[in-house]
Amino acid sequence: MSSGEKTEAPTPKRREDVRKRGNVPKSVELNSVLALVAGTMVLRSVGGSVLDHVLNFMGNSFRSLTLGEWTADGMTTYGSGLSMFYLSIMAPLFLTLMLVGLAVNPLQSGLVLSAKPLLPDFSRIDPFKGFKRIFSQRSLVELIKSVAKLGIIGYITYQGLQDKYLQIVSLSGTDIRGTAGMIAGVAMDILLKASLALFAVAALDYGYQRWEYQKNLRMTKHEVREELRQSEGDPKVRSRIRQQQRRAAAGRMMHEVPKSDVVVTNPTHLAVALQYRPESMRSPKVTAKGQLLVAERIKDVAREYGVPVLENKPLAQVLFKSVEIGAEIPPALYHTVAEVLAFIYSLKRQRRTGGQGLGS
């Protein structure tokens, strides 16, 4: 598999950076269809009263044409009234469309505030990239969507007009109010059916947009390594830092060995130093531990400063595995460690009284 293939899941930083650029998954089809559905529902609910207001206003306007002469002020007043009238009756529709437009995008991908999509992007006018976009998978999907929408709208319109054909033909003998009401009713039925059908297309498109978005977010192994290096530093540098930290910790640990009461060994692989101060400790604690070369260094320092070195394989293994440096021993080891310390204290008393010391 090529290292340039995007096989890795996007990191949280990658997702955050892309989102900050205003690049989020969204379906324009969903915006359009929801606006169409909402607009159709508004027109269906208030359309009758709107039609009555329009017809009344038109009748009043035609009657006013026969009254007196039209002056510039009169025309201005009439135009202002006409504008306000149509604005007032269309306000519910405009307000609904505006609210839908403001709500749909945050519902699709959350609230994103970014000015970067407004900045000029000269790559969009690159002829080569433009040619690639024409023959891309996205273009094919857009073509399929357009054909599907055209087919759906055409079929629903045909069926709607066919069902109402006889009623439409009979409109020749109907007054304008009846004709307008009939045409508006047919148009509303067609719009509502088309909106619901197009909603299914929009839902599929939304799923596709999210799938494509996730696919484009995927990263190559090299990109993941580079991001890790940038966010956490170069691995070689981190390794050197950890090495220095281990050396510093080992140095501090060796300073504690001379203060210890005893060093318990494996005897060659492990070494654990113990210290007990009854006045300040509830139980003995481990002041240093190590294996192989570190264990040898602990034993050398202990011998140099006269700290007893005692071989006890089981105890050394348990202490090394279960007790961290600076931690007190668990209650399960109290008895065993107490025996060791009692033995060491007896040796120290023998030394002070001229007895034999512990061989090293």
C-alpha positions as CSV (number, residue, x, y, z in Angstrom):
1,M,0.0,0.0,0.0
2,S,1.4,3.4,-1.0
3,S,2.3,5.8,1.9
4,G,0.5,8.5,-0.1
5,E,-2.9,6.9,0.2
6,K,-5.3,8.4,2.7
7,T,-5.9,5.4,4.9
8,E,-5.8,7.0,8.4
9,A,-8.8,8.4,10.3
10,P,-8.6,12.2,10.8
11,T,-7.1,13.4,14.1
12,P,-9.1,15.8,16.3
13,K,-6.7,18.6,15.3
14,R,-7.3,17.9,11.6
15,R,-11.1,18.1,12.2
16,E,-10.7,21.3,14.2
17,D,-8.5,23.0,11.6
18,V,-10.8,22.1,8.8
19,R,-13.9,23.4,10.7
20,K,-12.1,26.7,11.5
21,R,-11.8,27.2,7.8
22,G,-15.5,27.0,7.5
23,N,-15.4,23.6,5.8
24,V,-18.2,21.5,7.2
25,P,-20.5,18.8,5.8
26,K,-23.7,20.3,4.4
27,S,-26.2,19.7,1.7
28,V,-27.5,22.7,-0.4
29,E,-30.3,20.4,-1.5
30,L,-31.5,20.1,2.1
31,N,-31.5,23.9,2.5
32,S,-33.5,24.4,-0.7
33,V,-36.0,21.6,0.0
34,L,-36.7,22.7,3.6
35,A,-37.2,26.2,2.4
36,L,-39.6,25.0,-0.4
37,V,-41.5,22.8,2.1
38,A,-41.8,25.7,4.6
39,G,-42.8,28.2,1.9
40,T,-45.4,25.8,0.5
41,M,-46.9,25.2,4.0
42,V,-47.1,29.0,4.6
43,L,-48.7,29.7,1.2
44,R,-51.2,26.8,1.8
45,S,-52.2,28.1,5.2
46,V,-52.5,31.9,4.3
47,G,-52.9,31.6,0.5
48,G,-56.7,32.1,0.6
49,S,-56.6,35.3,2.5
50,V,-53.7,36.6,0.5
51,L,-55.6,35.9,-2.7
52,D,-58.7,37.8,-1.4
53,H,-56.5,40.7,-0.4
54,V,-54.8,40.8,-3.8
55,L,-58.1,40.7,-5.7
56,N,-59.7,43.4,-3.5
57,F,-56.6,45.6,-3.9
58,M,-56.6,45.1,-7.7
59,G,-60.3,46.0,-7.9
60,N,-59.8,49.1,-5.8
61,S,-56.8,50.1,-7.9
62,F,-58.8,49.7,-11.2
63,R,-61.7,51.7,-9.8
64,S,-59.3,54.5,-8.7
65,L,-58.0,54.8,-12.3
66,T,-61.3,56.4,-13.4
67,L,-61.2,59.1,-10.6
68,G,-59.6,62.3,-11.6
69,E,-56.2,62.9,-13.2
70,W,-53.0,61.2,-12.1
71,T,-50.3,63.6,-10.9
72,A,-46.6,62.9,-10.0
73,D,-47.5,63.0,-6.3
74,G,-50.5,60.7,-6.8
75,M,-48.4,58.2,-8.7
76,T,-45.8,58.3,-6.0
77,T,-48.4,57.7,-3.3
78,Y,-50.0,54.9,-5.3
79,G,-46.6,53.2,-5.8
80,S,-45.7,53.4,-2.2
81,G,-49.0,52.0,-1.1
82,L,-48.7,49.2,-3.7
83,S,-45.2,48.3,-2.4
84,M,-46.2,48.3,1.2
85,F,-49.3,46.2,0.4
86,Y,-47.4,43.4,-1.4
87,L,-44.6,43.6,1.3
88,S,-47.2,43.1,4.0
89,I,-48.9,40.1,2.4
90,M,-45.6,38.5,1.5
91,A,-44.0,39.1,4.9
92,P,-45.0,35.7,6.4
93,L,-43.4,33.9,3.5
94,F,-40.2,36.0,3.5
95,L,-39.9,35.7,7.3
96,T,-40.4,31.9,7.2
97,L,-37.8,31.5,4.4
98,M,-35.3,33.7,6.3
99,L,-35.7,31.7,9.5
100,V,-35.4,28.4,7.7
101,G,-32.2,29.6,6.0
102,L,-30.7,30.7,9.3
103,A,-31.6,27.4,11.1
104,V,-30.8,24.7,8.6
105,N,-27.1,25.2,8.3
106,P,-26.5,25.1,12.1
107,L,-28.8,22.0,12.3
108,Q,-26.6,20.2,9.7
109,S,-23.2,20.9,11.1
110,G,-23.4,23.1,14.2
111,L,-22.7,26.8,14.4
112,V,-19.6,27.8,12.5
113,L,-18.3,31.4,12.4
114,S,-15.5,31.8,9.9
115,A,-14.6,34.5,7.4
116,K,-12.2,32.3,5.5
117,P,-14.8,31.1,2.9
118,L,-15.2,34.8,2.0
119,L,-11.5,35.3,1.2
120,P,-10.3,35.0,-2.4
121,D,-9.1,31.6,-3.4
122,F,-7.2,31.7,-6.6
123,S,-7.1,27.9,-6.9
124,R,-10.8,28.1,-7.9
125,I,-9.9,29.8,-11.1
126,D,-7.1,27.3,-11.9
127,P,-8.1,25.9,-15.4
128,F,-6.5,22.5,-14.7
129,K,-8.3,22.1,-11.4
130,G,-11.5,23.4,-13.0
131,F,-11.2,20.7,-15.7
132,K,-10.6,18.1,-13.0
133,R,-13.8,19.2,-11.2
134,I,-15.8,18.9,-14.4
135,F,-15.0,15.3,-14.7
136,S,-14.9,14.5,-11.0
137,Q,-17.1,12.2,-8.9
138,R,-18.9,15.2,-7.4
139,S,-19.8,16.4,-10.9
140,L,-21.3,13.0,-11.7
141,V,-23.3,13.1,-8.4
142,E,-24.6,16.6,-9.2
143,L,-25.6,15.4,-12.7
144,I,-27.5,12.5,-11.2
145,K,-29.2,14.7,-8.7
146,S,-30.3,17.2,-11.4
147,V,-31.7,14.5,-13.6
148,A,-33.5,13.0,-10.6
149,K,-35.0,16.3,-9.5
150,L,-36.1,17.1,-13.1
151,G,-37.7,13.7,-13.5
152,I,-39.5,14.0,-10.1
153,I,-40.8,17.5,-10.7
154,G,-41.9,16.6,-14.3
155,Y,-43.7,13.5,-13.2
156,I,-45.5,15.1,-10.3
157,T,-46.5,18.1,-12.4
158,Y,-47.8,15.9,-15.2
159,Q,-49.8,13.7,-12.7
160,G,-51.2,16.8,-10.9
161,L,-52.3,18.5,-14.2
162,Q,-53.7,15.2,-15.5
163,D,-55.8,14.6,-12.4
164,K,-57.2,18.2,-12.6
165,Y,-57.5,18.3,-16.4
166,L,-61.2,18.5,-16.6
167,Q,-61.5,21.1,-13.8
168,I,-58.9,23.2,-15.5
169,V,-60.7,23.0,-18.9
170,S,-63.9,24.1,-17.2
171,L,-62.4,27.3,-15.9
172,S,-63.2,29.2,-19.1
173,G,-66.6,30.0,-17.8
174,T,-65.6,30.8,-14.2
175,D,-64.9,34.3,-12.8
176,I,-61.4,35.4,-11.9
177,R,-61.7,34.7,-8.2
178,G,-62.7,31.1,-8.9
179,T,-60.1,30.7,-11.6
180,A,-57.3,32.0,-9.4
181,G,-58.4,29.8,-6.5
182,M,-58.5,26.7,-8.6
183,I,-55.1,27.4,-10.1
184,A,-53.6,28.2,-6.7
185,G,-55.0,25.0,-5.3
186,V,-53.5,22.8,-8.1
187,A,-50.2,24.6,-7.8
188,M,-50.1,24.1,-4.0
189,D,-50.8,20.4,-4.4
190,I,-48.1,20.0,-7.0
191,L,-45.6,22.0,-4.9
192,L,-46.3,20.0,-1.7
193,K,-46.0,16.6,-3.4
194,A,-42.8,17.7,-5.2
195,S,-41.4,19.1,-2.0
196,L,-41.9,15.9,-0.1
197,A,-40.4,13.8,-3.0
198,L,-37.4,16.1,-3.2
199,F,-36.9,15.8,0.5
200,A,-36.0,12.2,0.0
201,V,-33.4,13.3,-2.6
202,A,-32.1,15.9,-0.2
203,A,-31.8,13.3,2.6
204,L,-29.7,11.0,0.3
205,D,-27.6,14.0,-0.7
206,Y,-27.0,14.9,2.9
207,G,-25.8,11.4,3.7
208,Y,-23.5,11.5,0.6
209,Q,-22.1,14.9,1.6
210,R,-21.2,13.6,5.1
211,W,-19.6,10.5,3.6
212,E,-17.6,12.5,1.1
213,Y,-16.6,15.0,3.9
214,Q,-15.3,12.2,6.1
215,K,-13.5,10.6,3.1
216,N,-11.7,13.9,2.3
217,L,-10.7,14.4,5.9
218,R,-8.8,11.1,6.0
219,M,-5.0,11.4,6.2
220,T,-1.9,9.7,5.0
221,K,0.5,8.0,7.4
222,H,3.0,10.8,6.6
223,E,0.5,13.5,7.5
224,V,-0.3,11.8,10.8
225,R,3.4,11.6,11.7
226,E,4.0,15.3,10.7
227,E,1.1,16.5,12.8
228,L,2.3,14.4,15.7
229,R,5.8,15.9,15.3
230,Q,4.4,19.5,15.1
231,S,2.0,19.1,18.1
232,E,4.3,17.1,20.4
233,G,7.8,17.9,19.1
234,D,10.3,15.8,17.2
235,P,10.4,12.2,18.5
236,K,14.2,12.4,18.7
237,V,14.0,15.5,20.9
238,R,11.3,13.9,23.1
239,S,13.6,10.8,23.4
240,R,16.5,12.9,24.5
241,I,14.3,14.8,27.0
242,R,13.1,11.5,28.5
243,Q,16.6,10.3,28.7
244,Q,17.7,13.3,30.6
245,Q,14.7,13.0,32.9
246,R,15.6,9.4,33.6
247,R,19.2,10.4,34.4
248,A,18.0,13.2,36.7
249,A,15.6,10.9,38.5
250,A,18.4,8.2,38.8
251,G,20.7,10.9,40.3
252,R,18.1,11.9,42.8
253,M,17.5,8.3,43.6
254,M,21.2,7.6,44.2
255,H,21.3,10.5,46.7
256,E,18.7,8.7,48.8
257,V,20.6,5.4,49.0
258,P,23.1,6.6,51.7
259,K,20.1,7.6,53.9
260,S,18.5,4.1,53.6
261,D,18.6,1.4,56.3
262,V,19.0,-1.6,54.0
263,V,19.3,-2.6,50.3
264,V,17.4,-5.9,49.5
265,T,18.8,-7.7,46.4
266,N,17.8,-10.5,44.0
267,P,21.0,-10.8,44.4
268,T,22.3,-9.8,40.9
269,H,19.4,-8.5,38.9
270,L,17.4,-6.4,41.3
271,A,18.1,-4.0,44.2
272,V,15.6,-2.1,46.4
273,A,16.6,0.4,49.1
274,L,14.4,0.7,52.2
275,Q,14.2,3.4,54.8
276,Y,12.2,3.7,58.0
277,R,11.9,6.6,60.4
278,P,9.4,5.8,63.1
279,E,8.9,9.4,64.1
280,S,7.8,10.5,60.6
281,M,6.7,7.4,58.7
282,R,3.8,5.0,59.3
283,S,5.7,2.2,57.5
284,P,9.1,1.7,55.7
285,K,9.3,3.3,52.2
286,V,11.3,2.5,49.1
287,T,13.9,5.1,48.5
288,A,15.5,3.6,45.4
289,K,15.2,0.6,43.1
290,G,16.6,-0.7,39.9
291,Q,17.6,-3.7,37.8
292,L,20.9,-4.8,36.1
293,L,23.3,-1.9,35.9
294,V,21.2,0.4,38.1
295,A,21.0,-2.4,40.7
296,E,24.7,-2.7,40.7
297,R,25.1,1.0,41.1
298,I,22.7,1.0,44.1
299,K,24.7,-1.8,45.7
300,D,28.0,0.0,45.1
301,V,26.7,3.3,46.7
302,A,25.3,1.3,49.6
303,R,28.6,-0.4,50.3
304,E,30.4,2.9,49.9
305,Y,28.3,4.5,52.6
306,G,28.0,1.4,54.9
307,V,24.4,0.6,54.2
308,P,23.8,-3.1,54.7
309,V,23.1,-5.2,51.5
310,L,20.9,-8.2,52.2
311,E,19.9,-10.9,49.7
312,N,16.2,-11.8,49.8
313,K,15.0,-12.9,46.4
314,P,11.2,-13.1,47.0
315,L,11.1,-9.8,48.9
316,A,13.2,-8.0,46.3
317,Q,11.0,-9.1,43.5
318,V,7.8,-8.1,45.3
319,L,9.1,-4.7,46.3
320,F,10.5,-4.0,42.8
321,K,7.2,-4.9,41.1
322,S,4.6,-3.5,43.5
323,V,6.1,-0.4,45.2
324,E,7.0,2.8,43.5
325,I,10.0,4.9,44.6
326,G,9.0,7.2,47.5
327,A,6.0,5.0,48.3
328,E,5.5,3.2,51.6
329,I,5.3,-0.6,51.5
330,P,1.8,-2.2,51.6
331,P,0.5,-3.9,54.8
332,A,1.0,-7.3,53.3
333,L,4.8,-6.8,53.5
334,Y,4.9,-5.4,57.0
335,H,5.9,-8.6,58.7
336,T,8.6,-9.6,56.2
337,V,10.1,-6.2,56.1
338,A,10.0,-5.9,59.9
339,E,12.0,-9.1,60.2
340,V,14.6,-7.7,57.8
341,L,14.9,-4.4,59.6
342,A,15.0,-6.1,63.0
343,F,17.9,-8.2,61.7
344,I,19.7,-5.1,60.3
345,Y,19.2,-3.2,63.6
346,S,20.6,-6.1,65.6
347,L,23.6,-6.1,63.3
348,K,24.1,-2.3,63.9
349,R,23.9,-2.8,67.6
350,Q,26.5,-5.6,67.4
351,R,28.8,-3.2,65.4
352,R,28.4,-0.5,68.0
353,T,29.2,-3.1,70.7
354,G,32.2,-4.5,68.8
355,G,30.3,-7.5,67.2
356,Q,30.8,-8.9,63.8
357,G,29.4,-6.8,60.9
358,L,27.6,-7.9,57.8
359,G,29.8,-9.1,55.0
360,S,29.2,-7.5,51.7
